[in-house]
Amino acid sequence: MEVELLVYYFLFLFLAAGLSGFLNGYLNTAFNLNKMYDPVTARSSHREKATRSGGLALFLTFCICYGVGKALGLINVNLYALLAFCFVALIGVADDLFSIKYREKFYVQVFAGVVLLQSEVYINNFHGIFGIYEIPYLVGSLVTIFVFVVIVNSLNLIDGIDGLAALLCIKFFIVIGAILSVSSREMELVVPSVVGALIGFLLYNMNPYKKVFLGDTGSLLLGSVIAFYIFYILDDRSFIITDDIISRPLLVVLMIIYPLVDTLRAFAIRAYKKQSPFVADRVHLHHRLIDKKGLNHWQATLIILLTSISILTIGFFLSMYFSLSLVVFFILIYLLILFYLIFK
């Protein structure tokens, strides 16, 4: 990475962290003055007063950093991608403030996925999965929209305990930032902007007296940005430095392994119980660590974070020596071992 770019990385990291810290404190005070607290229900993991203002602070921080970067000619975000992020964030704001039905949220997410397609960054190749490589535009578009909705909602569904979604996102953006720093300039300074915003958020998320949650605004926004980067990796027109080491589909799965596995497991359990896949309950893996193992939020979060990092690291290094099918087999065995040792 060039020295000048590295300087800009740290400048935007500190700018975003400072803005996020200020905005989280300001919005938390404003929400408290108006008694806009996150409701405590039977499935809640908190009992103290908290606000869902973290996502709004994250969104505003992202907008300000983008404005500064755009004015200085340092950040270039595709207009359609930016519109998709805004649509998803705004439906999150509406849900945090007024509680929107899932059907309406789903329609907006699909619409945002269609808008994101116009950025011309989408899944156009399966890279050998199921023996399939290049796929037609229509198929790629439908797969892209489906994956977009899955990723956005999986991140939303795991945002159930302190720090979990934020730290998993920081891990993702650090990895994607490392890949882009030697592969492409596509949205490079978005990475430190988002990471800094999440650091500012975590300072309040950990505060028992001014506790702030991401809410749907934060989790949906982060999910949409993550989805865009994943589409960038899976688009065969992009250059990725890791191509000689690891399969692109395997790489993206390993990068978001916990949200995907936890969401799939939760949906399977609800289907077995003949319940809606989107019903609010406490069947998620992080809830098991708290309810069954007696861990607190941060203990559970750190265990999941370290587990996620270990899966990514092992999968990456195994890919250097074994075929894709063997790596997938070893990862599945490792996942089963982790489940019985940690989550069972």
N, C-alpha and C positions, 0 to 999 in steps of 0.2 A: 504494500500500500504506500502511495506517495506521502511524503511528509506533510504537504499542504492539505491533502485529503484527510489525513489523520488528525490534523489540527481542527478541521471543520467537524469531524466526528465528535471530538470532545467538546467543542463549542456548542453544538446542537444538543449533545447529551446534557450538559449543564444548563443550557437554556430551557430545555424541556423539563428537567427535574425541578428547576426553580419555579417555572410557570405552573407546573402541576402541583407543587407543594402549596403555592399561594392560592390557586384556584380551588384545590380540595378543601383548604381551610375556610376560604370565603364562602363556598357553596354549602359546606357543612353547617356553617353558622346560619346562613340564609334558610336552609331547609329546617334547621332546628327551631328558628324563630317562628316559622310557619307550621310547626308541628308535623312536618312531612317525614315521618319515620318509616323505616322498613317494618312491616307488620310481623309480629312474632306469632308463628303458627306451630302446629304439632310437628311439622317436618323441619322447622327452623333449627339451625345449629347455634344460634345466639339468643341471649336473653336480655342483653343490654340494649339501650337505644342506639340505633344506627341509621344512617341515611344512604339512599341509593344515588348519591351525587357524584361518586367516583367516575362513572362512565361519562357524565357530562363534562367534568373537568378534563378527562382524557381527550374527549372530542375537541374541546376548545383549545387545549394545548396543541393538538395535532394541527388544527386550523391555523393557529398563530405561527407555529414553526414552519408550516408550509408557506404561509404568506411571506415570512421573512426570507426563507430560502428561495422562493420564487422571485422576490424583488431583487435579490442579490445574484440571481442566475445560477443558484447552486442545487436546487431541487427541481426535478422534472417528473411530475406524476401525470400519467395519461388522463385526459379529461374525463373519459368514460369510466375509468377506474375510480376517479375521485367522486364522480356522481354516484356510483354504486355504493361507495363507502358512506356517503352522506345519506342516501336513502335508508340504508340499514341502520345507521346511527339514529336517525330521526324517528324511525318506528320504535327503536329502543327507548328513546326519550319519552315518547307517547306511552309506552307500556309501563315505564317506571313511574310516570306521573298519574296515569289514568287507568292502567290495567287493560291492555288490549287483548282480545281473544286470539287464540293461536291461529285460527284460520286467516285472519287479517294479516298477522305477522308473516305467515307462510306465503301469502300472495305477494307481499312487498319483497320478500326475500327472492322469490322467483323472478319478479320484475327486475330487481337489482342484479340478479345473475344474467338476465337478458341484456341489461345495459352494459355489464362488465364484458360481455362477449364482443361488444363493439370496439373494445380496446385492441382486438385482434391478438390477445394473449389468452389462449385456451388450450384444452387437451386435444391435440390432433394426432397423437401417437400413443399406442399402448406399450411401446418399447419392448416387445417380445412377450408380454404377459398373455397367457393362453395362446401363444404362438402368433399373436396379432401385433402388427406394427402400425403403419399409417392407416388412419380411418377417415371415412368421408366427413365433410364439413357438418352435415346434419347430425350424424351420430356423435361427432365430437362436441357439437353444441349442446345436445341433450345430456351427454355425460358430464360436461362442464357445469351445467346448471344443477344437475343432481348432486355432484360433488360439492358445489358451492353451498347448497342448502344443508348438506350433511355436515360439512366442516363448521359452518356458522352455528348450527344448532348443537353440535357436539361440544363445542367450547362453552356455549351457554349452559348446557346441562351439567357440566362439571364444576361450574362456579357455585359451589355449595359450602365451602369452608374458606377461612381466611388464607389469603395468599396463594391458593392453589392455581387458579387460572392465570394470575399475574406472573408467578414464577415460571410456570410452564411456557408462557408466551415469551418471557425474557430469554429462556433457554432457546426457543425456536428462533428468535430474532438474532441472537448471538451467532447461531450456526449459519443462518441464511446470510447474515452480514459478512461472515468469513468467506462464504462461497462467492458472494457478489463482489467482494473486494478484489478478487483475482479473476473474476469471470466477466463482469459487466458493470456498467454504471447505472443500471436501471433502478431508480428509486433508492440509491445508496443511502442518502442522508435521512430517509424515512426511518431507517433502522435505529439510529441513535435517538431520534425524536420520540419514537414509540417507547424505547427502553427507558429513556429519561422520564417520560410521562408516567411509566409504570413504577419507577423508583419513587417518584413523588407521591404516587397513590399509596404505595406500600407503607410509607411513613404514617399515614392516617389509618390504613387498614389494620395496622398493628396497635393503634392507639385505643385503649379501652374507654377513654373519656370523650374522644371525638372520632368515633369509629365510622368509617366510610366503606361502602360496598361498591363494586363495579356496576352492579345492576345490569339490566339487559342492554343499556346503551353501550357500556364498556365491552361486555362479552361479545355482543353482535358485531361491533366495530372491529374489534381485534380479530374475530373469526373471519370477517370479510377481507381484511388486509392479509392475513395468513393464507386465505384461499387464493388471492391474487398471486402471491409469491409461489405457491404450489403449482398454479397453472403455468407460471413462467418457467419453472423447472421442467414440467412435463411437456411443454411446447418444444417440439424438436427443432425449431428455428433458433432457439437460444443456445448459447455455449455455456456449458457447466463444467468447471474444472475437475469435478469428481467422476466424470464419465468413464475414465479408464479404471476406476476402482470399484464403483458400486452402481447398480441399476437405479435409474431415476425413480421408478415407482417404489422400489424398496426404500430408497432414501427418504422420500416424502412420508411414507407410512411410518418409518422409524422416528421421524421428526415429530409426528403428532400421534404416537402410538397410544398414549394413555387416553386422550379424549375418544379416539376411535374404539378402543377395546371396551372402555367403560360404557359408552353409549350403546354399543352392540349388545353387551351383556345386559344392560338395563332394559333394553327393548325386548330381548329374548325372555327375560323374567316376566315382564308385563304381558307379553303375548301368551306365555304359559298360564298366567293367572286370568287371561281373557280380559285384560284391562287395556285402556288406551295407551299407546306407547309414550304419550306426552303427559301422563298423569303425574302429579307431584307426589313423590314418596321418598323413602330413605333406603333404596336398594343399591345406591352407587357404592363403588369400592371405597371411596373416602369416608362414607358413612359407616361402613363396616369397621374401619380402623378406629373410629370414634366410639361407636355403639358397642362393638364386640371386643375390641382390644383395649378400650379405655384410654386411648391417646387423646391429647388435646389437638387443637387445630394445627398448630405449627409443627408438632411432631409428625402428624399425619401428612402434612404438606411436604415436609422435608424428605420423608420416606418415599413418597410418590415421585418427587423431583429426582432424587438420587436413583431410584429404580428406572425412571424414564431415561436418565442420562446413561445408565449402564446398558440398557437395551440398545440405544443408538450407538454407543461405543463398540459394543460387542458385534453388532450387525455390520458396522463399518469395517472392522478389522477382519472378520470372517470372510467378507466379500473379497478381500485381497487374495485369499488362498482357495476358496471353494466356489463351486457353481451356485447360481441363484437358487436352484431348488434345494440344495443342501443347506444353504444359509437360512432359507425360510424354514426348513425342517428344524434346524438347531434353535432358531428364534422361538418357534412354537413350543419346543421342549422347555426352553428357558422361561417362557411365559407361564407354563404350567407349574414349573418348580417355584417360581416367584409367588404364584397364586396360593399354593399350598403352604409355603413358608411364611408369607406375610399377610395375605388377605383371608385365608380359610378360617 
